[in-house]
């Protein structure tokens, strides 16, 4: 009997459209994109030539925006919109901030300190209570008690409004798919918009003062609350929700008894993030009359007074640390059974606070005693003067900080800027689209290309590429240092513990504070702006990198050790590949944070879009400032899209 051969089933090919072909296409995605980009490059050279963005494709908005600005200024005191709506909003903000400020003054320094300590004790324990007391005491010792209370009053009102606004938006997005789709691009745009760009529109509408500062802070701090509220509501346990529905609960009852309780952790995390962003914005808003600690920092920046800036910057950091730790501790305790005597403890805390406040009023000791203040500005300035005299220039062999800044500008910033501005405009769009497509989807690439093209249409192509060159240089330095420190901290417990308090301080320091020491050391120009951006973005990159490397599956590490891999091989072949999502997130966060400070670097000679934004704010020039702000938003969107991996259904997944 002869064996008959069974015909082999044909292998799927690209022509047959089988799953194998789809997987092959997915596997060669990068090569296909590179080939398409190369073909487009050749066609661009032949058809479009070179040069900067064509003037014929730009739109001059100075006329319409100038007329809009003039209309706002002319009608701010007489139009019904301002008289019967915006005027009432402004008055309500002023009354609320003043009421909170007067309450803090009525409690006195002892009452406020006691209230802070007792609140931290009830929420987070004795250690954080002592930290809170020491933090508020340090604010008084540094002679910053009154500015601290001014900032705290503005913070209370701004955070309350941010939580209400963000919570309402998050509630709508969490319960409605349509609203979620509508709000997502809006929140994306608000997240990448640097804080400085919020100031000009509110100043035009409300003028210089507390209302503009509070409302700018509210708009800046509301998105994290909205995002996390929506995330918590959408992530509610489906089994619990189904059980509530089966018991006949209405939609309102399910929301109040199931969805919101299950989302408590996300809600408190949103509160924490809103507080931190509001504190940073409250300092920046000193430029438009917010007062408080931010005003002291801004005045010190104007006179390059490092000692005065540090005296105002330390209370800001202490406030940020206390608020961050208290809200984080409250979030960690959610879901735990209430301790015995919890209600009695709160009653005792309120009674002690009231007794301390009354005692301070009866003894007429509401204000911080002048005899208890310490002058730190003079010794700090002497140290800075010594550093400037000995490190600024003339250091043998290595050169001084001014020499480093000049070389960095000459060898890195100038060639990078000139190279970007030399590239044909269409090649920049092509590169942006290819990068976004490699890391995301066609929709991501289209968004990035359109955002970059909008910069050219606005007529600020060259300044935007100048800003981009500073961002790229700062991001490169940040990633080299951040990845190295993050990996070292993840692999060494001792180094991780040593770095944690340093990163806490640097991460809570407002952006303005970084500009003063770098100007003292490096002078003015683009290099100081880049240096400040590196220092500001570095803590986030280090933290995310360390967390990603630590989170690598221990089984994978044990398997590699059993195969005889060295520590270096484990790092390069196991830990870093498995930590790739965290590393990409670190890149994305580093880019966003760097852009924020590079823009503020316009105050210290950074030029480009940052200078235009500062100039527009200082002169009330809506055309210059708003166009620069819009270009900054577009640049932020481009950088966010080309560095943020997008969830996508790969071709192989479709064919499976």
C-alpha positions as CSV (number, residue, x, y, z in Angstrom):
1,X,0.0,0.0,0.0
2,X,1.5,3.2,-1.1
3,X,1.4,6.2,1.2
4,X,-0.4,9.1,-0.4
5,X,0.9,12.6,0.5
6,X,-1.6,14.9,2.1
7,X,-1.6,18.3,0.4
8,X,-0.1,20.9,2.7
9,X,-2.4,23.7,3.6
10,X,-1.2,26.9,2.0
11,X,0.7,29.3,4.3
12,X,-1.1,32.7,4.7
13,X,0.7,35.4,2.8
14,X,0.3,39.0,2.4
15,X,-1.8,38.3,-0.7
16,X,-4.1,35.9,1.1
17,X,-4.5,38.4,3.9
18,X,-4.1,35.8,6.6
19,X,-3.1,36.4,10.2
20,X,0.5,35.6,9.4
21,X,0.7,38.5,7.0
22,X,-0.9,40.8,9.6
23,X,1.7,39.7,12.2
24,X,4.5,40.3,9.7
25,X,3.2,43.8,8.9
26,X,3.1,44.5,12.7
27,X,6.6,43.1,13.1
28,X,8.0,45.4,10.4
29,X,5.9,48.5,11.3
30,X,9.1,50.5,12.0
31,X,10.7,49.6,8.7
32,X,7.5,50.5,6.8
33,X,7.3,53.9,8.5
34,X,11.0,54.6,7.9
35,X,10.6,53.6,4.2
36,X,7.5,55.8,3.8
37,X,9.3,58.7,5.5
38,X,12.3,58.3,3.2
39,X,10.0,58.3,0.1
40,X,8.2,61.4,1.4
41,X,11.5,63.1,2.0
42,X,12.6,62.6,-1.6
43,X,9.3,63.8,-2.9
44,X,9.5,66.9,-0.6
45,X,12.9,67.8,-1.9
46,X,11.7,67.5,-5.5
47,X,8.3,69.3,-5.1
48,X,8.6,71.7,-2.1
49,X,12.2,72.6,-1.9
50,X,13.6,74.0,1.4
51,X,13.3,77.1,3.6
52,X,11.3,78.1,6.7
53,X,7.6,78.2,7.0
54,X,6.2,80.1,4.0
55,X,4.7,83.5,4.8
56,X,1.8,82.8,2.5
57,X,0.7,80.0,4.8
58,X,0.8,82.2,8.0
59,X,-2.1,84.1,9.4
60,X,-1.6,87.5,11.0
61,X,-3.8,87.5,14.2
62,X,-2.5,90.8,15.6
63,X,-5.4,92.8,14.2
64,X,-8.3,90.7,15.5
65,X,-6.6,90.0,18.8
66,X,-5.7,93.7,19.2
67,X,-9.3,94.7,18.6
68,X,-10.5,92.0,21.1
69,X,-8.1,93.3,23.7
70,X,-9.2,96.9,23.1
71,X,-12.8,95.9,23.4
72,X,-12.2,94.1,26.7
73,X,-10.3,97.1,28.2
74,X,-12.9,99.6,27.0
75,X,-15.9,97.6,28.3
76,X,-14.5,96.1,31.5
77,X,-16.2,98.8,33.6
78,X,-19.5,99.2,31.8
79,X,-20.6,96.1,29.8
80,X,-23.4,94.0,31.4
81,X,-21.2,90.8,31.1
82,X,-18.6,92.4,33.4
83,X,-21.1,94.3,35.7
84,X,-23.5,91.5,36.4
85,X,-21.4,88.3,36.1
86,X,-17.7,88.7,36.0
87,X,-17.8,91.5,38.5
88,X,-19.7,89.4,41.0
89,X,-17.2,86.6,40.5
90,X,-14.4,88.9,41.2
91,X,-16.0,90.3,44.3
92,X,-16.9,86.8,45.6
93,X,-13.2,85.8,45.2
94,X,-12.0,88.9,47.0
95,X,-14.5,88.4,49.9
96,X,-13.6,84.7,50.2
97,X,-9.9,85.2,50.3
98,X,-10.2,88.1,52.7
99,X,-12.5,86.1,55.0
100,X,-10.0,83.2,55.2
101,X,-7.1,85.5,55.7
102,X,-8.9,87.3,58.6
103,X,-9.8,84.0,60.1
104,X,-6.1,82.9,60.0
105,X,-5.1,86.2,61.6
106,X,-7.8,85.8,64.3
107,X,-6.4,82.4,65.2
108,X,-2.9,83.9,65.6
109,X,0.3,82.1,65.0
110,X,-0.2,79.8,68.0
111,X,-3.7,78.9,66.9
112,X,-2.8,78.2,63.3
113,X,0.2,76.1,64.3
114,X,-1.8,74.2,66.8
115,X,-4.6,73.6,64.2
116,X,-2.1,72.3,61.7
117,X,-0.4,70.0,64.2
118,X,-3.7,68.6,65.6
119,X,-5.1,68.0,62.1
120,X,-2.0,66.2,61.0
121,X,-2.1,64.2,64.3
122,X,-5.7,63.1,63.7
123,X,-5.1,62.2,60.0
124,X,-1.5,60.9,60.0
125,X,-0.1,60.4,63.4
126,X,2.3,62.0,65.8
127,X,5.4,62.2,63.5
128,X,3.6,64.2,60.9
129,X,2.0,66.3,63.5
130,X,5.5,67.3,64.8
131,X,6.6,67.9,61.2
132,X,3.6,70.3,60.7
133,X,4.4,72.2,63.9
134,X,8.0,72.6,63.0
135,X,7.1,73.7,59.4
136,X,4.8,76.5,60.5
137,X,7.3,77.5,63.2
138,X,10.0,77.7,60.6
139,X,7.8,80.0,58.5
140,X,7.7,82.4,61.5
141,X,11.4,82.1,62.3
142,X,12.2,83.1,58.7
143,X,10.1,86.3,59.1
144,X,7.5,85.0,56.6
145,X,4.5,84.5,58.8
146,X,2.2,87.1,57.2
147,X,3.2,86.2,53.6
148,X,2.6,82.6,54.5
149,X,-0.9,83.3,55.8
150,X,-1.6,85.3,52.6
151,X,-0.6,82.4,50.4
152,X,-2.5,79.9,52.6
153,X,-5.7,82.0,52.3
154,X,-5.4,82.2,48.5
155,X,-4.6,78.4,48.5
156,X,-7.7,77.5,50.5
157,X,-10.1,79.4,48.2
158,X,-8.4,78.3,45.0
159,X,-8.2,74.6,46.0
160,X,-11.8,74.6,47.2
161,X,-12.9,76.0,43.8
162,X,-10.6,73.7,41.9
163,X,-12.0,70.6,43.7
164,X,-15.6,71.7,43.1
165,X,-15.0,72.5,39.4
166,X,-12.8,69.5,38.7
167,X,-15.1,67.2,40.7
168,X,-18.1,68.3,38.7
169,X,-16.3,67.8,35.4
170,X,-14.9,64.5,36.5
171,X,-18.4,63.4,37.6
172,X,-19.8,64.2,34.2
173,X,-16.9,62.4,32.4
174,X,-17.2,59.4,34.7
175,X,-20.9,58.9,34.1
176,X,-21.1,59.8,30.4
177,X,-19.0,58.4,27.6
178,X,-19.8,61.3,25.4
179,X,-18.7,63.8,28.0
180,X,-15.5,61.8,28.5
181,X,-14.7,62.0,24.8
182,X,-15.4,65.8,24.8
183,X,-13.4,66.6,27.9
184,X,-10.4,64.4,27.2
185,X,-8.7,66.6,24.6
186,X,-9.6,69.7,26.6
187,X,-7.9,68.3,29.7
188,X,-4.9,67.1,27.6
189,X,-4.5,70.6,26.3
190,X,-4.7,72.1,29.8
191,X,-2.2,69.6,31.1
192,X,0.5,70.6,28.6
193,X,-0.2,74.3,28.8
194,X,2.6,75.9,30.9
195,X,1.3,77.8,33.9
196,X,2.6,81.1,32.6
197,X,0.3,81.0,29.6
198,X,-2.8,81.1,31.9
199,X,-2.0,84.6,33.2
200,X,-2.6,86.9,30.3
201,X,-6.3,86.1,29.5
202,X,-7.3,86.4,33.2
203,X,-5.4,89.7,33.6
204,X,-7.2,91.2,30.6
205,X,-10.6,90.2,32.0
206,X,-10.1,90.8,35.7
207,X,-7.0,93.1,35.9
208,X,-4.0,92.8,38.1
209,X,-4.9,91.5,41.6
210,X,-6.1,88.6,43.7
211,X,-9.2,87.7,41.6
212,X,-7.0,87.1,38.5
213,X,-4.5,85.1,40.5
214,X,-7.1,82.9,42.1
215,X,-9.0,82.2,38.9
216,X,-5.8,81.4,37.0
217,X,-4.9,79.0,39.8
218,X,-8.3,77.4,39.7
219,X,-8.1,76.7,35.9
220,X,-4.6,75.3,36.3
221,X,-5.3,73.1,39.3
222,X,-8.8,71.7,38.3
223,X,-7.7,69.2,35.5
224,X,-6.0,66.6,37.8
225,X,-9.1,66.5,40.0
226,X,-11.3,66.1,36.9
227,X,-9.1,63.3,35.5
228,X,-8.8,61.3,38.7
229,X,-12.5,61.7,39.6
230,X,-13.5,60.3,36.2
231,X,-10.9,57.5,36.6
232,X,-12.3,56.5,40.0
233,X,-15.9,56.5,38.9
234,X,-15.2,54.5,35.7
235,X,-13.0,52.0,37.6
236,X,-15.7,51.2,40.2
237,X,-16.0,47.4,40.8
238,X,-18.5,46.0,38.3
239,X,-19.7,43.3,40.7
240,X,-20.6,45.9,43.4
241,X,-22.4,48.1,40.9
242,X,-24.4,45.1,39.5
243,X,-25.3,44.1,43.1
244,X,-26.5,47.6,43.8
245,X,-28.6,47.6,40.7
246,X,-30.1,44.2,41.4
247,X,-31.3,45.5,44.8
248,X,-33.3,48.2,43.0
249,X,-31.0,51.2,43.7
250,X,-31.7,54.2,41.5
251,X,-28.9,55.8,39.5
252,X,-28.5,58.5,42.2
253,X,-28.4,56.0,45.0
254,X,-25.8,53.9,43.1
255,X,-23.7,57.0,42.7
256,X,-23.9,58.0,46.3
257,X,-23.6,54.6,48.0
258,X,-21.4,52.7,45.6
259,X,-19.5,54.7,42.9
260,X,-18.3,57.6,45.1
261,X,-17.3,55.4,48.1
262,X,-15.4,53.1,45.8
263,X,-13.6,56.1,44.2
264,X,-12.5,57.6,47.5
265,X,-8.8,56.9,47.0
266,X,-8.8,58.5,43.5
267,X,-10.7,61.5,44.8
268,X,-8.2,62.1,47.6
269,X,-5.3,61.7,45.2
270,X,-7.0,64.3,42.9
271,X,-7.2,66.6,46.0
272,X,-3.5,66.0,46.6
273,X,-2.5,66.8,43.0
274,X,-4.8,69.9,42.9
275,X,-3.2,71.2,46.1
276,X,0.3,70.8,44.8
277,X,-0.5,72.4,41.4
278,X,-2.4,75.2,43.1
279,X,0.6,76.0,45.3
280,X,3.0,76.1,42.3
281,X,0.6,78.3,40.4
282,X,-0.1,80.6,43.4
283,X,3.6,81.4,43.4
284,X,3.7,82.1,39.6
285,X,0.6,84.2,39.9
286,X,2.6,86.7,42.0
287,X,3.5,88.2,38.7
288,X,-0.1,89.4,38.4
289,X,-0.6,90.6,42.0
290,X,-1.2,87.4,44.1
291,X,0.9,88.7,46.9
292,X,2.2,86.4,49.7
293,X,5.3,84.2,49.4
294,X,5.2,84.3,45.6
295,X,5.5,88.0,45.6
296,X,8.6,87.8,47.8
297,X,10.2,85.3,45.4
298,X,9.4,87.4,42.4
299,X,10.9,90.5,44.0
300,X,14.0,88.6,44.8
301,X,14.2,87.3,41.2
302,X,14.0,90.9,40.0
303,X,17.0,91.9,42.1
304,X,18.8,88.5,42.0
305,X,18.6,88.4,45.8
306,X,19.2,84.7,46.5
307,X,19.0,85.1,50.3
308,X,15.5,86.7,50.2
309,X,14.4,84.2,47.6
310,X,15.5,81.3,49.8
311,X,13.8,82.8,52.9
312,X,10.5,82.9,50.9
313,X,11.1,79.6,49.1
314,X,11.7,77.5,52.2
315,X,8.2,78.2,53.6
316,X,6.7,77.3,50.2
317,X,8.5,74.0,50.3
318,X,7.5,73.3,53.9
319,X,3.8,74.1,53.1
320,X,4.0,71.8,50.1
321,X,5.6,68.9,52.1
322,X,3.0,69.2,54.9
323,X,0.0,69.4,52.6
324,X,1.3,66.6,50.4
325,X,2.0,64.2,53.3
326,X,-1.2,65.0,55.2
327,X,-3.4,64.3,52.1
328,X,-1.4,61.3,51.1
329,X,-1.7,59.8,54.7
330,X,-5.5,60.5,54.6
331,X,-5.7,58.6,51.3
332,X,-3.7,55.7,52.7
333,X,-6.1,55.4,55.7
334,X,-9.3,55.3,53.5
335,X,-11.1,52.0,54.0
336,X,-9.5,51.3,57.4
337,X,-11.7,50.8,60.4
338,X,-12.1,54.0,62.5
339,X,-10.0,54.0,65.6
340,X,-11.8,53.8,68.9
341,X,-12.5,57.2,70.3
342,X,-12.0,58.9,66.9
343,X,-14.9,61.3,67.4
344,X,-13.6,62.2,70.9
345,X,-10.2,62.8,69.4
346,X,-11.5,65.3,66.9
347,X,-13.5,67.1,69.6
348,X,-10.4,67.4,71.7
349,X,-8.4,68.7,68.8
350,X,-11.0,71.4,68.1
351,X,-11.2,72.3,71.8
352,X,-7.4,72.6,72.1
353,X,-7.2,74.8,68.9
354,X,-9.9,77.1,70.2
355,X,-8.2,77.4,73.6
356,X,-4.9,78.2,72.1
357,X,-6.4,80.8,69.8
358,X,-8.3,82.5,72.7
359,X,-5.2,82.5,74.9
360,X,-3.3,84.2,72.1
361,X,-6.0,86.9,71.7
362,X,-6.2,87.5,75.5
363,X,-2.4,87.9,75.7
364,X,-2.3,90.0,72.5
365,X,0.1,87.6,70.9
366,X,-1.6,87.0,67.6
367,X,1.3,88.0,65.3
368,X,4.6,86.2,65.2
369,X,7.0,88.0,67.7
370,X,9.7,90.0,65.9
371,X,12.3,88.8,68.4
372,X,11.8,85.3,67.3
373,X,12.8,85.8,63.7
374,X,16.2,84.8,62.2
375,X,17.8,86.7,59.3
376,X,19.0,84.1,56.9
377,X,19.2,86.4,53.8
378,X,22.5,88.0,54.7
379,X,24.6,84.8,55.3
380,X,23.1,83.2,52.2
381,X,24.0,86.2,50.1
382,X,27.5,86.2,51.5
383,X,27.9,82.6,50.5
384,X,26.5,83.3,47.0
385,X,28.8,86.2,46.6
386,X,31.8,84.0,47.5
387,X,30.6,81.4,45.0
388,X,30.1,84.0,42.3
389,X,33.6,85.5,43.0
390,X,35.3,82.1,43.0
391,X,33.2,80.0,40.7
392,X,31.7,82.4,38.1
393,X,34.9,82.7,36.1
394,X,38.7,82.2,36.3
395,X,38.7,78.7,37.9
396,X,41.9,77.0,36.8
397,X,41.7,74.1,34.3
398,X,37.9,73.6,34.5
399,X,36.8,77.2,34.0
400,X,33.9,78.9,35.8
401,X,30.2,78.5,35.6
402,X,30.0,81.5,33.2
403,X,32.4,79.7,31.0
404,X,30.4,76.5,31.1
405,X,27.2,78.4,30.2
406,X,29.0,80.1,27.3
407,X,30.4,76.8,26.0
408,X,27.0,75.0,26.3
409,X,25.4,77.9,24.4
410,X,28.0,77.9,21.7
411,X,28.5,74.1,21.3
412,X,25.0,72.8,22.0
413,X,22.2,75.4,22.0
414,X,23.3,77.4,19.0
415,X,24.0,74.5,16.6
416,X,20.8,72.8,17.7
417,X,18.7,75.9,17.1
418,X,20.4,76.7,13.8
419,X,20.0,73.2,12.6
420,X,16.3,73.0,13.4
421,X,15.7,76.4,11.8
422,X,17.7,75.3,8.7
423,X,15.5,72.2,8.1
424,X,12.8,72.6,5.5
425,X,9.4,73.2,7.2
426,X,7.9,70.1,5.6
427,X,10.7,67.9,6.9
428,X,10.0,68.9,10.5
429,X,6.3,68.0,10.0
430,X,7.4,64.7,8.4
431,X,9.8,63.9,11.3
432,X,7.1,64.7,13.9
433,X,4.5,62.5,12.1
434,X,7.0,59.6,11.8
435,X,8.0,59.7,15.5
436,X,4.4,60.0,16.6
437,X,3.4,57.1,14.4
438,X,6.2,54.9,15.6
439,X,5.1,55.3,19.2
440,X,1.3,55.7,18.7
441,X,-1.4,55.5,16.2
442,X,-2.4,57.3,13.0
443,X,-4.7,59.6,15.1
444,X,-1.7,60.4,17.4
445,X,0.5,61.3,14.4
446,X,-2.3,63.4,12.8
447,X,-2.7,65.4,16.0
448,X,1.0,66.0,16.3
449,X,1.4,67.1,12.7
450,X,-1.6,69.4,12.9
451,X,-0.3,71.0,16.1
452,X,3.1,71.6,14.6
453,X,1.6,73.0,11.5
454,X,-0.6,75.4,13.6
455,X,2.7,76.9,15.0
456,X,3.7,77.8,11.4
457,X,0.2,79.2,10.7
458,X,0.4,81.4,13.8
459,X,3.6,82.9,12.3
460,X,6.0,81.9,15.1
461,X,7.9,79.1,13.4
462,X,11.4,80.2,14.2
463,X,10.8,81.2,17.8
464,X,9.1,77.9,18.4
465,X,12.1,75.9,17.0
466,X,14.3,78.0,19.2
467,X,12.2,77.0,22.2
468,X,12.3,73.4,20.9
469,X,16.1,73.4,20.8
470,X,16.2,74.4,24.5
471,X,13.7,71.8,25.4
472,X,15.6,69.0,23.5
473,X,18.9,70.0,25.1
474,X,17.4,70.1,28.6
475,X,15.6,66.8,28.1
476,X,18.8,65.1,26.9
477,X,20.7,66.2,30.1
478,X,17.7,65.4,32.3
479,X,17.4,61.9,30.9
480,X,21.1,61.0,31.2
481,X,21.2,62.2,34.8
482,X,17.7,60.9,35.7
483,X,18.1,57.4,34.3
484,X,21.5,57.0,35.9
485,X,20.3,58.2,39.4
486,X,17.0,56.3,39.1
487,X,18.7,53.0,38.2
488,X,21.3,53.5,41.0
489,X,18.5,54.3,43.5
490,X,16.6,51.2,42.5
491,X,19.6,48.9,42.9
492,X,20.8,50.5,46.1
493,X,18.4,50.8,49.0
494,X,20.8,53.1,50.9
495,X,21.1,55.5,48.0
496,X,17.3,55.4,47.5
497,X,16.7,56.4,51.1
498,X,19.3,59.2,50.9
499,X,17.8,60.6,47.7
500,X,14.2,60.6,48.9
501,X,14.3,63.8,51.1
502,X,16.4,65.6,48.4
503,X,13.9,64.7,45.7
504,X,11.0,65.7,48.0
505,X,12.4,69.2,48.4
506,X,13.3,69.6,44.8
507,X,9.9,68.3,43.6
508,X,7.9,70.7,45.8
509,X,10.0,73.8,45.0
510,X,8.1,76.2,42.8
511,X,9.5,76.9,39.3
512,X,10.4,80.5,40.1
513,X,12.8,79.5,42.9
514,X,15.1,77.6,40.5
515,X,15.7,80.6,38.4
516,X,17.5,82.7,41.1
517,X,20.5,80.5,41.9
518,X,21.1,79.6,38.3
519,X,21.1,83.3,37.3
520,X,23.5,84.0,40.1
521,X,25.8,81.2,39.0
522,X,25.4,81.3,35.2
523,X,24.2,84.9,34.4
524,X,21.3,85.5,32.1
525,X,20.6,83.8,28.8
526,X,19.4,80.5,27.4
527,X,21.8,78.3,29.4
528,X,20.4,79.3,32.8
529,X,16.9,78.6,31.6
530,X,18.0,75.1,30.5
531,X,19.8,74.5,33.8
532,X,16.7,75.5,35.8
533,X,14.6,73.2,33.6
534,X,17.0,70.3,34.2
535,X,16.9,70.7,38.0
536,X,13.1,71.1,38.0
537,X,12.4,68.0,35.9
538,X,15.1,65.7,37.3
539,X,13.2,64.5,40.5
540,X,10.2,63.2,38.5
541,X,12.5,61.3,36.1
542,X,14.5,59.8,38.9
543,X,11.4,58.7,40.8
544,X,9.6,57.1,37.9
545,X,12.8,55.4,36.7
546,X,13.5,54.0,40.1
547,X,9.9,52.8,40.6
548,X,9.9,51.1,37.2
549,X,13.2,49.3,37.7
550,X,12.1,48.2,41.3
551,X,8.8,46.9,39.9
552,X,10.4,44.3,37.6
553,X,9.1,40.8,38.3
554,X,11.4,39.1,40.9
555,X,10.9,35.8,39.1
556,X,12.5,37.2,36.0
557,X,15.5,38.5,38.0
558,X,15.8,35.1,39.8
559,X,15.7,33.3,36.5
560,X,18.5,35.5,35.0
561,X,20.6,35.0,38.1
562,X,20.2,31.2,37.9
563,X,21.4,31.4,34.3
564,X,24.6,33.1,35.5
565,X,23.9,36.6,34.3
566,X,26.1,39.4,35.8
567,X,24.6,42.5,37.4
568,X,25.3,44.5,34.3
569,X,23.6,41.8,32.1
570,X,20.6,41.8,34.4
571,X,20.3,45.5,34.1
572,X,20.7,45.8,30.3
573,X,18.9,42.6,29.3
574,X,16.2,42.2,32.0
575,X,15.4,45.2,34.1
576,X,15.6,48.0,31.5
577,X,13.6,46.1,28.8
578,X,10.9,45.1,31.4
579,X,10.8,48.7,32.8
580,X,10.3,50.2,29.3
581,X,6.8,51.6,30.0
582,X,8.0,53.4,33.1
583,X,11.1,54.7,31.2
584,X,8.8,56.1,28.4
585,X,6.6,57.7,31.1
586,X,9.7,59.3,32.6
587,X,10.6,60.7,29.2
588,X,7.1,62.1,28.7
589,X,7.0,63.7,32.2
590,X,10.5,65.1,31.7
591,X,9.5,66.7,28.4
592,X,6.4,68.4,29.9
593,X,8.2,69.7,33.0
594,X,11.2,70.9,31.0
595,X,8.9,72.9,28.7
596,X,7.2,74.6,31.6
597,X,10.4,76.0,33.0
598,X,12.0,76.8,29.6
599,X,9.0,79.0,29.0
600,X,9.4,80.8,32.3
601,X,13.1,81.1,31.4
602,X,12.0,84.0,29.2
603,X,12.2,86.0,32.5
604,X,16.0,85.4,32.6
605,X,16.9,85.8,28.9
606,X,15.7,82.5,27.5
607,X,14.1,84.3,24.6
608,X,11.9,82.7,22.0
609,X,8.3,81.9,22.9
610,X,8.9,82.4,26.6
611,X,10.0,86.0,26.0
612,X,7.0,86.7,23.8
613,X,4.7,85.3,26.6
614,X,6.4,87.5,29.2
615,X,6.4,90.5,27.0
616,X,2.7,90.1,26.2
617,X,1.9,89.8,29.9
618,X,4.0,92.8,30.9
619,X,2.6,95.0,28.2
620,X,-0.9,93.7,28.1
621,X,-0.4,92.8,24.5
622,X,-2.9,90.1,23.8
623,X,-1.7,89.5,20.2
624,X,1.9,88.8,21.2
625,X,1.1,87.0,24.4
626,X,-1.8,84.9,23.3
627,X,-0.1,83.8,20.0
628,X,3.0,82.8,22.0
629,X,0.7,80.9,24.5
630,X,-1.1,79.1,21.7
631,X,2.2,78.1,20.1
632,X,3.4,76.8,23.5
633,X,0.3,74.7,23.7
634,X,0.8,73.3,20.2
635,X,4.5,72.6,21.0
636,X,3.5,70.9,24.2
637,X,1.0,68.7,22.4
638,X,3.6,67.8,19.8
639,X,6.2,66.8,22.5
640,X,3.5,65.0,24.5
641,X,2.3,63.0,21.5
642,X,5.8,61.9,20.3
643,X,6.8,60.8,23.8
644,X,3.6,59.2,25.1
645,X,2.9,55.6,24.0
646,X,-0.7,55.1,22.9
647,X,-2.7,51.9,23.5
648,X,-3.4,50.5,20.1
649,X,-4.6,47.3,18.6
650,X,-1.7,46.0,16.7
651,X,-2.1,44.3,13.3
652,X,-1.1,41.0,14.8
653,X,-3.8,41.3,17.5
654,X,-6.4,41.9,14.8
655,X,-5.5,38.8,13.0
656,X,-5.3,36.6,16.1
